[in-house]
Amino acid sequence: MSKFTASVKKFLVSEDGPTAVEYAVMLALIVVVCITAVTSVGTAANTKFNSVATSLK
């Protein structure tokens, strides 16, 4: 148990933990931006395809 406690203390003192959290937050923001962009482009493309399909009928 003391080995576990020592490793937890080492992790909390180390700067790797906060750095990993920062990278995770940045990754989450990038994913949100990508999903938003893909959704926006998909909606615009769907509208355009529907417009073309309507004009061909």
Backbone bond lengths (Angstrom), bond angles and torsions (degrees), N, CA, C in turn:
res aa  C-N    CA-C-N  psi(-1)  N-CA   C-N-CA  omega(-1)  CA-C   N-CA-C  phi
1 M - - - 1.445 - - 1.526 110.72 -
2 S 1.329 116.64 -35.35 1.465 119.03 -179.34 1.522 110.98 -68.77
3 K 1.331 117.11 -28.94 1.465 120.28 176.87 1.530 110.14 -66.66
4 F 1.330 116.14 -39.82 1.466 120.78 176.87 1.523 110.77 -64.20
5 T 1.327 116.57 -44.75 1.461 121.56 179.09 1.520 110.78 -61.72
6 A 1.310 116.37 -41.26 1.463 120.29 178.88 1.523 110.88 -64.76
7 S 1.321 117.59 -40.26 1.468 119.76 179.99 1.529 111.09 -69.00
8 V 1.334 117.56 -34.73 1.467 120.49 176.45 1.520 110.30 -66.67
9 K 1.329 117.31 -43.01 1.465 120.79 177.49 1.522 110.61 -61.75
10 K 1.329 116.54 -42.34 1.460 120.85 179.11 1.525 110.80 -62.46
11 F 1.337 117.36 -40.96 1.460 121.38 178.94 1.521 111.25 -64.88
12 L 1.346 116.79 -41.25 1.459 120.00 -178.73 1.527 112.07 -69.10
13 V 1.323 117.33 -34.01 1.461 121.19 178.89 1.527 110.66 -76.02
14 S 1.315 116.32 -35.26 1.456 121.54 -179.05 1.530 110.54 -64.77
15 E 1.317 116.78 153.51 1.454 121.15 178.20 1.523 112.20 -91.03
16 D 1.309 118.12 3.32 1.458 120.79 179.56 1.522 111.53 -69.35
17 G 1.316 118.05 -34.55 1.454 121.90 -179.76 1.520 112.95 -61.23
18 P 1.330 118.26 -56.70 1.468 119.76 178.05 1.523 112.83 -61.08
19 T 1.318 117.41 -35.67 1.459 120.06 178.58 1.514 110.12 -64.47
20 A 1.321 117.57 -41.55 1.459 121.04 178.53 1.528 110.30 -64.33
21 V 1.305 116.96 -38.70 1.468 120.41 178.56 1.528 110.17 -65.82
22 E 1.321 116.97 -41.96 1.463 120.30 178.31 1.525 110.82 -61.76
23 Y 1.315 116.71 -43.74 1.461 119.80 177.89 1.525 111.24 -63.88
24 A 1.311 117.57 -37.95 1.464 120.87 178.83 1.523 110.79 -65.71
25 V 1.324 117.18 -40.25 1.466 120.61 178.18 1.520 110.35 -65.72
26 M 1.337 117.18 -43.87 1.468 119.96 178.01 1.522 111.13 -61.63
27 L 1.332 116.64 -42.45 1.455 120.67 178.92 1.521 110.90 -62.79
28 A 1.317 117.31 -41.37 1.465 120.75 178.54 1.525 110.95 -62.78
29 L 1.323 117.42 -41.96 1.465 120.41 178.36 1.518 111.40 -65.03
30 I 1.325 117.13 -41.03 1.460 120.54 178.24 1.522 110.44 -63.33
31 V 1.328 117.10 -41.64 1.469 120.58 178.65 1.529 110.78 -63.15
32 V 1.325 117.38 -41.82 1.464 120.67 178.92 1.526 110.52 -62.86
33 V 1.333 117.67 -43.05 1.459 121.05 179.14 1.525 110.34 -64.38
34 C 1.324 117.53 -42.49 1.467 120.89 179.32 1.520 111.32 -64.04
35 I 1.313 117.77 -43.45 1.466 120.48 179.15 1.521 110.57 -63.79
36 T 1.319 116.87 -40.65 1.459 120.82 178.18 1.522 111.01 -63.46
37 A 1.326 117.00 -43.38 1.460 120.70 -179.89 1.523 110.88 -65.69
38 V 1.311 117.52 -43.94 1.467 120.50 -179.29 1.527 110.27 -65.32
39 T 1.314 117.16 -39.77 1.465 120.45 177.86 1.518 111.15 -63.39
40 S 1.319 116.05 -43.17 1.457 120.75 179.87 1.527 111.30 -64.16
41 V 1.313 116.86 -46.31 1.462 120.76 179.34 1.529 110.14 -65.16
42 G 1.321 117.00 -39.65 1.466 120.53 179.17 1.514 112.02 -64.04
43 T 1.322 116.48 -40.66 1.463 120.35 178.54 1.525 110.51 -65.46
44 A 1.328 116.58 -43.10 1.467 120.13 179.21 1.528 110.57 -64.91
45 A 1.323 117.36 -40.88 1.462 120.43 179.25 1.522 110.78 -66.49
46 N 1.321 117.33 -40.49 1.458 120.93 178.21 1.521 111.03 -61.84
47 T 1.321 116.74 -41.97 1.459 120.88 178.05 1.523 110.78 -62.47
48 K 1.317 116.16 -43.72 1.465 120.24 -179.93 1.526 111.31 -64.96
49 F 1.341 117.27 -43.62 1.467 120.52 179.31 1.531 110.99 -63.77
50 N 1.320 117.14 -39.63 1.460 119.96 177.05 1.515 111.09 -64.91
51 S 1.317 117.18 -38.29 1.460 120.81 177.37 1.519 111.50 -63.27
52 V 1.310 116.49 -44.19 1.470 121.40 178.95 1.530 109.80 -65.62
53 A 1.315 117.14 -42.87 1.468 120.45 -179.91 1.520 110.95 -63.35
54 T 1.327 116.99 -39.11 1.465 120.47 178.77 1.518 111.05 -66.67
55 S 1.312 117.54 -39.68 1.469 120.17 -179.05 1.531 112.20 -72.25
56 L 1.324 118.29 -23.27 1.474 121.00 178.88 1.515 112.40 -82.05
57 K 1.324 118.81 -17.02 1.470 121.42 -178.54 1.477 112.14 -72.04
